[in-house]
Amino acid sequence: MTTTRRAFICNKSHHDFRAVYSWGEPIFLTEGWLDAYDVGTMWRLMKPKLDLSGPDDYIVQTSLPVVFSIATGFMIARHGIVHMLLFSKGEYIERTVSFLEYQNSDWRI
């Protein structure tokens, strides 16, 4: 059984996201203007959509850094790994950070 990866886009804005479709099903976490300091509202908007995520899904870096931070933090906490799509030189590139080796261990920062 093949499952389609999802690409969670931090914010629906004027940017052309058509290139994201080749990476997975686009899901917008937020839309429009956001108050950069109202992280509680951001979290409430994003959580129901991020609850659909799986360990192979992507976070697309857009919008405010705090939105990207919340989304990546969620993916790491839930799945132990985050796959990021970063826009570079006219195309998206994938970068992955795994914390799986630290799950179920006594490791602490």
C-alpha angles and dihedrals in degrees: 000000000000120000123198116240116236126225110210107206111204096219137007104231140144091290117116105245097178091114089061090066091073089060098048148302107319117232119181113219096193137003134216129343118002130192102242091216100046097088092154092063091044090054093048091051094046105040100073090052095043089051085071091060128113131198093264097052126109136235112213112214108233138124126019117001090235091060090052090047093053092048095048091045090054093050092049093046094046102036107014090234138068128202112200130196109209123188111234130164095344098315142070120257125193123234124178131198118189127198094172093116089063097053114104092013136107091243114135133173 
